[in-house]
Amino acid sequence: MCELNCEKEGWETCIDLNNGGVKEEVSFVELGKVWQAPFYEIAINISQINEEDEEDKASRNSQHNQKLLPIFNNLVLNETNDDMLAEFLTSQYILPKDSSFYMSDLVQIHNLIPDDLDRGFNCILIDPPWENRSAYQKSMYPTLPNRYFLSIPIRQLTHARGALVALWVTNREKLRNFVENELFPAWGVRHVATWYWLKAKANGSLICDLDLFHHRPYECLLLGYCGRDQVVDSELPLVANTLKDKQVIVTIPGDYSRKPPVGELLMECVPGLRPARCIELFARELMPGWTSWGNEPLRFQELRYFLRRTN
């Protein structure tokens, strides 16, 4: 059984809001498609939010204390050791310490491929927008056909010493067969273990029966390793021995399709030196020490999803 820590530096993040009485969220997916997209900018406040008090609020809104950066098709970084506050349109967003994001569609993902193998990633977490009837009916987010994911450059993103690859999948047998027989081989990933995310209610019971055919209370995280050359490939089995199979994570599910934070759990199994270089693909939130790529990586970073810790 795995234990999760849902907190970020100075903030509690285990908050999901319903739509009652809440303003409509910014649709990054739609904004990224318009011709004005290259001109949209995000304003990053230079003063750290953990040290901010009421008297600082006026000064942080001053243009002199802000850095303006293109929000689409651009790597936006917080290279400090403190969380930072950013503003886009009428909303505010938290950028965790030592985090970065690149907001674009799938066509631009090649811009993340490093020139130096040592600048590649040791840990690659992927949460693809798989085609499924539920997401389509609820119009929660745009999905992609399975064949589109074959072109994701996992091997080119991998660090010189190899990478742990963690892929979220639904429990459909057809999808599992596609991943194991086509997708992982195309990426150069060797499947090693499967973890299970069990979804529970606040009272501890499952959200539905385990044996329901069309709706089961769990999703799978498939884990494997990707190497850049034959030497690394020969070393990866030694690292794979540290990766336990059939682990179970139990949490209360949040917003639709939002996954539990598994970053710290994965660190025990990542090859190479520390600190590891980590990236999440199709991300909808940011994590300290990680790069997040997708068409809405700020989705759950809006300030209203957070509470400041008082202790």
NUVODO-958451 format. One line per field, with one value per residue (C-alpha): residue number from 0; x negated, y negated, z. Coordinates in nm, 2 decimals. Example, Ala and Ser with C-alpha at 12.3 -4.5 7.8 and 13.67 -1.06 7.14 Angstrom:
// NUVODO-958451
seq: 0,1 .
east: -1.23,-1.37 .
north: 0.45,0.11 .
up: 0.78,0.71 .
// end
This chain:
// NUVODO-958451
seq: 0,1,2,3,4,5,6,7,8,9,10,11,12,13,14,15,16,17,18,19,20,21,22,23,24,25,26,27,28,29,30,31,32,33,34,35,36,37,38,39,40,41,42,43,44,45,46,47,48,49,50,51,52,53,54,55,56,57,58,59,60,61,62,63,64,65,66,67,68,69,70,71,72,73,74,75,76,77,78,79,80,81,82,83,84,85,86,87,88,89,90,91,92,93,94,95,96,97,98,99,100,101,102,103,104,105,106,107,108,109,110,111,112,113,114,115,116,117,118,119,120,121,122,123,124,125,126,127,128,129,130,131,132,133,134,135,136,137,138,139,140,141,142,143,144,145,146,147,148,149,150,151,152,153,154,155,156,157,158,159,160,161,162,163,164,165,166,167,168,169,170,171,172,173,174,175,176,177,178,179,180,181,182,183,184,185,186,187,188,189,190,191,192,193,194,195,196,197,198,199,200,201,202,203,204,205,206,207,208,209,210,211,212,213,214,215,216,217,218,219,220,221,222,223,224,225,226,227,228,229,230,231,232,233,234,235,236,237,238,239,240,241,242,243,244,245,246,247,248,249,250,251,252,253,254,255,256,257,258,259,260,261,262,263,264,265,266,267,268,269,270,271,272,273,274,275,276,277,278,279,280,281,282,283,284,285,286,287,288,289,290,291,292,293,294,295,296,297,298,299,300,301,302,303,304,305,306,307,308,309,310 .
east: 0.00,-0.14,-0.11,-0.07,-0.16,0.07,-0.09,-0.32,-0.55,-0.34,-0.01,0.25,0.36,0.62,0.90,1.16,1.43,1.77,1.90,2.17,2.11,1.75,1.64,1.57,1.22,0.98,0.99,0.62,0.71,0.93,0.70,0.40,0.59,0.66,0.44,0.36,0.21,-0.16,-0.08,0.07,-0.17,-0.18,-0.30,-0.52,-0.54,-0.90,-0.82,-0.78,-0.42,-0.53,-0.66,-0.38,-0.15,0.13,-0.11,-0.29,0.02,0.01,-0.36,-0.34,-0.09,-0.33,-0.47,-0.82,-0.78,-0.66,-0.82,-0.62,-0.67,-0.48,-0.25,-0.21,-0.50,-0.75,-0.93,-0.82,-1.04,-1.04,-1.41,-1.38,-1.34,-1.00,-0.66,-0.57,-0.24,-0.16,0.12,0.30,0.60,0.82,0.68,0.38,0.18,-0.08,-0.41,-0.58,-0.95,-1.19,-0.92,-0.86,-0.59,-0.56,-0.21,-0.15,0.03,-0.12,-0.28,-0.53,-0.64,-0.97,-1.08,-1.14,-1.40,-1.73,-2.05,-2.26,-2.17,-2.26,-1.98,-1.73,-1.48,-1.52,-1.15,-0.87,-0.51,-0.24,0.14,0.27,0.62,0.73,1.04,1.33,1.70,1.73,1.49,1.67,2.02,1.92,1.71,1.45,1.14,1.04,0.92,0.69,0.69,0.44,0.22,0.13,-0.06,-0.30,-0.48,-0.57,-0.95,-1.00,-1.34,-1.46,-1.35,-1.53,-1.84,-2.17,-2.14,-1.79,-1.45,-1.16,-0.84,-0.51,-0.19,0.17,0.42,0.78,0.88,1.00,0.84,0.81,0.61,0.38,0.31,0.23,-0.01,-0.20,-0.21,-0.24,-0.30,-0.57,-0.77,-0.74,-0.88,-1.15,-1.00,-1.03,-0.73,-0.83,-0.54,-0.18,-0.04,0.33,0.51,0.82,1.08,1.26,1.54,1.48,1.62,1.36,1.58,1.51,1.69,1.85,1.83,1.51,1.68,1.88,1.80,1.84,1.72,1.46,1.33,0.96,0.71,0.37,0.02,-0.21,-0.58,-0.88,-1.23,-1.37,-1.74,-1.94,-2.20,-2.29,-2.52,-2.24,-1.99,-2.21,-2.22,-1.84,-1.75,-1.95,-1.74,-1.42,-1.47,-1.39,-1.05,-0.77,-0.49,-0.12,-0.13,0.21,0.27,0.60,0.73,1.05,1.08,1.08,1.19,1.27,0.97,0.73,0.47,0.32,-0.03,-0.27,-0.59,-0.76,-0.67,-0.84,-1.17,-1.27,-1.28,-1.44,-1.77,-2.07,-2.19,-1.99,-1.82,-1.64,-1.52,-1.15,-0.88,-0.50,-0.34,0.02,0.00,0.28,0.09,-0.27,-0.50,-0.81,-1.12,-0.93,-0.87,-0.51,-0.40,-0.05,0.22,0.34,0.06,0.20,0.55,0.53,0.27,0.53,0.51,0.86,0.76,0.52,0.53,0.23,0.11,0.12,-0.12 .
north: 0.00,-0.34,-0.66,-0.99,-1.34,-1.59,-1.90,-2.15,-2.40,-2.62,-2.52,-2.25,-2.13,-1.86,-2.09,-2.04,-2.29,-2.23,-2.48,-2.63,-3.00,-2.98,-3.18,-3.00,-2.88,-3.00,-2.75,-2.72,-2.46,-2.71,-3.01,-2.81,-2.77,-3.13,-3.35,-3.57,-3.29,-3.39,-3.73,-3.61,-3.67,-3.55,-3.79,-3.64,-3.83,-3.85,-3.87,-3.52,-3.45,-3.26,-3.59,-3.81,-4.00,-4.25,-4.54,-4.36,-4.32,-4.66,-4.64,-4.30,-4.43,-4.69,-4.63,-4.68,-4.36,-4.15,-3.96,-3.91,-3.59,-3.43,-3.17,-2.95,-2.76,-2.88,-2.73,-2.92,-2.86,-2.93,-2.87,-3.00,-2.80,-2.96,-2.93,-3.22,-3.39,-3.45,-3.63,-3.56,-3.75,-3.77,-3.47,-3.40,-3.09,-2.93,-2.82,-2.58,-2.62,-2.49,-2.41,-2.48,-2.43,-2.43,-2.49,-2.37,-2.11,-1.78,-1.92,-2.13,-1.86,-1.81,-2.15,-1.97,-1.73,-1.83,-1.89,-1.72,-1.37,-1.46,-1.72,-1.45,-1.32,-1.03,-1.01,-1.05,-1.05,-1.04,-1.08,-1.07,-1.19,-0.85,-0.82,-0.71,-0.74,-0.91,-1.20,-1.25,-1.25,-1.49,-1.71,-1.74,-1.75,-1.68,-1.32,-1.18,-0.85,-0.60,-0.62,-0.98,-0.87,-0.65,-0.96,-1.09,-1.10,-0.92,-0.78,-1.12,-1.28,-1.01,-1.09,-0.94,-0.70,-0.59,-0.68,-0.54,-0.57,-0.57,-0.57,-0.61,-0.38,-0.29,0.07,0.15,0.47,0.34,0.03,0.25,0.47,0.16,0.03,0.35,0.47,0.14,-0.17,-0.06,0.11,-0.20,-0.41,-0.16,-0.10,0.23,0.29,0.40,0.34,0.23,0.02,-0.03,-0.34,-0.24,-0.51,-0.54,-0.75,-0.96,-0.68,-0.44,-0.23,-0.20,-0.44,-0.13,0.25,0.40,0.63,0.38,0.43,0.08,-0.12,0.01,-0.18,-0.17,-0.28,-0.14,-0.29,-0.09,-0.13,-0.05,-0.16,-0.32,-0.33,-0.54,-0.27,0.09,0.02,-0.15,0.12,0.38,0.18,0.11,0.46,0.38,0.07,0.26,0.48,0.19,0.15,0.34,0.48,0.47,0.18,0.03,-0.35,-0.44,-0.80,-0.99,-1.10,-1.47,-1.66,-1.45,-1.24,-1.42,-1.17,-1.14,-1.29,-0.99,-1.18,-1.11,-0.74,-0.72,-0.87,-0.55,-0.37,-0.64,-0.55,-0.79,-1.07,-1.28,-1.52,-1.35,-1.54,-1.48,-1.56,-1.50,-1.48,-1.59,-1.75,-1.96,-2.08,-2.16,-1.99,-2.12,-2.00,-1.89,-2.02,-2.00,-1.98,-1.98,-2.21,-2.31,-2.25,-2.54,-2.39,-2.31,-2.57,-2.85,-3.02,-2.92,-2.55,-2.62,-2.70,-2.85,-2.62,-2.78,-2.55 .
up: 0.00,-0.10,0.11,-0.07,0.04,-0.13,0.00,-0.17,-0.01,0.22,0.06,0.08,-0.26,-0.19,-0.29,-0.56,-0.62,-0.78,-1.02,-0.80,-0.76,-0.90,-1.19,-1.52,-1.56,-1.83,-2.13,-2.22,-2.48,-2.67,-2.62,-2.76,-3.09,-3.17,-3.38,-3.09,-2.89,-2.96,-2.80,-2.47,-2.18,-1.82,-1.55,-1.29,-0.96,-0.84,-0.47,-0.31,-0.21,0.11,0.25,0.13,0.36,0.31,0.27,-0.01,-0.23,-0.37,-0.46,-0.62,-0.87,-0.98,-1.33,-1.18,-0.97,-1.26,-1.54,-1.86,-2.06,-2.35,-2.20,-2.51,-2.69,-2.44,-2.15,-1.84,-1.53,-1.16,-1.08,-0.72,-0.40,-0.33,-0.48,-0.70,-0.80,-1.16,-1.33,-1.66,-1.78,-1.46,-1.27,-1.05,-1.05,-0.82,-0.97,-0.73,-0.65,-0.91,-1.15,-1.52,-1.78,-2.16,-2.29,-2.64,-2.85,-2.95,-3.27,-3.06,-2.82,-3.02,-2.87,-2.54,-2.68,-2.53,-2.73,-2.46,-2.35,-1.99,-2.00,-2.08,-1.82,-1.57,-1.49,-1.75,-1.62,-1.89,-1.86,-2.22,-2.31,-2.42,-2.62,-2.40,-2.41,-2.07,-2.15,-2.49,-2.33,-2.06,-2.29,-2.01,-2.23,-2.60,-2.66,-2.92,-3.11,-2.99,-3.30,-3.22,-2.91,-3.11,-3.23,-2.88,-2.87,-2.54,-2.63,-2.74,-2.41,-2.21,-2.01,-2.10,-1.80,-1.89,-1.76,-1.56,-1.77,-1.59,-1.80,-1.68,-1.85,-1.81,-1.73,-2.08,-2.21,-2.56,-2.45,-2.23,-2.54,-2.75,-2.49,-2.43,-2.79,-2.99,-2.78,-2.54,-2.82,-3.03,-2.74,-2.66,-2.31,-2.13,-1.91,-1.55,-1.31,-1.28,-0.99,-0.92,-0.82,-0.62,-0.59,-0.25,-0.09,0.22,0.43,0.30,0.07,-0.30,-0.54,-0.71,-0.71,-0.83,-1.08,-1.27,-1.64,-1.78,-1.48,-1.24,-0.93,-1.03,-1.30,-1.38,-1.38,-1.61,-1.53,-1.74,-1.83,-2.14,-2.22,-2.47,-2.57,-2.52,-2.22,-2.04,-2.14,-1.97,-1.65,-1.62,-1.49,-1.18,-1.13,-1.21,-0.91,-0.68,-0.85,-0.67,-0.88,-0.80,-0.56,-0.46,-0.41,-0.24,-0.25,-0.28,-0.65,-0.72,-1.03,-1.34,-1.45,-1.21,-1.09,-0.74,-0.69,-0.74,-0.80,-0.47,-0.49,-0.83,-0.71,-0.54,-0.87,-1.10,-1.26,-1.26,-1.03,-0.79,-0.81,-1.10,-1.40,-1.42,-1.68,-1.69,-2.03,-2.08,-1.74,-1.59,-1.28,-1.18,-0.93,-0.75,-0.94,-1.24,-1.60,-1.70,-2.07,-2.22,-2.36,-2.01,-1.75,-1.53,-1.51,-1.14,-1.05,-1.01,-0.67,-0.57,-0.56,-0.28,0.09,0.28,0.55,0.89,1.08 .
// end
